[in-house]
Amino acid sequence: MNADWLQQVFEKESQESAYRTGDFIFRLGDAPRYLYLVVSGEARAQRYSPDGAEIVMQRARTGELFAEAGMVAPRYSCEGYCTQPARILLIPFDKLRARIQSDGEFALRFSQFLTLSLRRQCARYERLRLKRASDRVLHYLNCELTGPAGADLELDIPLADWADDLGLEPETLYRTLAALEKQKLIRREARGRRIHLVGAGQACGT
């Protein structure tokens, strides 16, 4: 589901902010005030384990919601920042809650959009638990393709960014795609920007 409709609904009540790489969107302990929609770029939420290791809680790219848990949390339990230059739409939670309470059609559409957003995040974490690079690639394709078996995926991000999303080195992704194509599990077109998944795949969990 495209996020343009959400921008249109809150066109007069929201604000769009530009962030540089490394800029913080919110800090640990801040009181949530906005629902964030990534217009372009990428945002991540992270916190630290007792031994100081970074734990990525969420990552959101163009068209995805970010830090939705702020709707019900009194304080942020993590930090949100940008990993690349980004434009983010800030929708005030009070305006969002008022619209949900007064507009049943909006409430239904927003709940569907939120469900799809959370499902994508869950699929991303599920994918990173897979050990084989080929399994991660096929899992991604099956989750992102919403049409019938054999549909095409148009990559709208650089392959290096896709590799990062899969938790792989770019070279590993290149080799994996070549191997899958050799096995006739995928077919690449448009200089590798379009990937055709051959045959029926296993759908992502609900």
N, C-alpha and C positions, 0 to 999 in steps of 0.2 A: 504494500500500500504506500503510495507516494505521500510525502510529508507536506506538499505544497498547500493542501487544504487547511492544514493547521496554521500555517503562516498567514493564510488569507483570513481565517477566523479572528486571529489576534493581531491583525495588521496595525490597528490603532492603539492597542494596549500593550504591545511588546516592544522590545528594542533589540537591535542587532549590534553586537560588539565584535570588534576585531582583536585577535590575540596573536602574539608572536610565539615562536617556539620556546617552550619553557615557562610561559606565563601561567600563573595559577588562576583558575576559575573560582575556586573556593578552597578554604583551608580547613584542616582538622579542627572540629569544634565549632565551626561557624553555624549559625542558624540558617536553614534553607529558606530561600525567598523565591527562587525561580525554578521552573522546569526548563531544561536546556535542550535545544534542538540544534544539532550540528548542521549548518548550512554548507560548509566546506571545511576540509581539513580533518583533524582527528583530535579527540580528547580522551584522556585516560583518568581513571580513578585508582589510586593505590594507597596502601598503608604498609606498615613495616611489622615484621615478626619480632618477637623478643630478642632474637639474635641479630637484628638489623637488616635482614633480607627483605627486598622489595616484593610485595605481593600485589599483582595487578588485579583489581576487583572488577573493572569494567573498561572496555574500550569502545568508542563510538565514532563512526565515520559519517560522511555526508548522508543526510537524510535520516539519521538515527537519533533517538532520544538519548539523553545522558543524565545520570544521577536522578532517575525517576523515584528512587526510594526517599528522596527528600520530601515527597508529598506527605509521608507519614512519620518522618523522623524529626525529633526536636533539634538534633545536632548532627552534623556530618561526622561519621566515624572514619573518614578517609580524606585524602586530598585530591582535588581535581585539577588537572593541568593539561596544556596542549603540547603534543609531541611534534607539531608542525604548525605553520601559520594557519589560522582558522578563523572563520566567521561563525558566530554562534548566536542563535535567537534566544533571548531571555523572556520567558512567559511568566508573569507574576502568578504565584500559586493562588493568591486570593481571587484573581480574575478567573483562573482555571476552575477553581472550586465553585465559584458563582455560576459559571456557564454550565458545569456538570449538573448542578442542582436545578437550574431553570430550563434546560434544553435537553429533553430526553433523547432526541435524535443525535445531538452532539455527543451525549454521554455514551451512547451505544457505539458510535463511530470511534470515539476516543478509546474506549475499552478494547475494541478490536485492534486498533493501531498499537496500543500498549502491549496487548497480548503477543502480537507479531514481533514487536521489539524485544520483549523478554524471551520469546522463543528463539530468536536469532542469537541472543547472548548465551542462552543455555546450550545451543548447538555449537557455538564457538568453544565453550569450555569442554564440552563432550569431545569435540574434535581434537583438542590439544592432548587429550588422554590417550589417543591412539598412537601406537609406537611407530608404525610404518608410514613413510611419507606418502606412498600410493594410497593408503587408506584415508589419510587426511584429505588428499586432493579429491578423491571420489566422494567422500563424505560432504565436502564443501559443495561439489557440483550437485549432488542429490538434494542438499538443503536449499540451495539458491535457485534451482530450477523448479518453477511452479507449474509448468505446462506438462504436456504428455511426455512419455519417454521419448528420448531422441531430440528434445528441445535444445536450443542453443543458448549459451551463456556469453553475453557481451561483457568483457572485462573493461571496467571504467576506472581502474587504478593501475599503476605501474606493476609489472611482475615482481619487482623487488618489494613493493608494499604488500602484495598478495602473499609472498613468501613469509614476510614478517607476521602477517595475520595467521598463517598456518604454523608458525613456530619453526620455520625451516630456513636454511641458508638459501640465497637465490640460486646458487649452483645446484643444490640438491633438488630444488623445484624444477629447474630446467631439465635435469636428467630424468626426473620422475615423469614429467610430461612426455618426454621423448619415449620413455619405456612404455607408458600407457598407450601412446599412439601406435607403437610397434605391436603391442598386444591387441590392437583394434578395439580398445575400450573407449577411446576418445578419438576425435578428429579435429585438428586445428585448421582454422581458416583465417583470412584477413590478417596475415602476418602474425598469427598467434593470438590476436585480440578476440577472436571468436572461437569458443570451444564447444564442440558437438559431442554430447554424451551418447554413446551408442548403446542401444538396448535399454531395458527397464532397470532402474536402480532401486535401492532401498530408501524409502522415504525417511525423513527425520522423525524423531519421536514427537508426540504431541505434548 
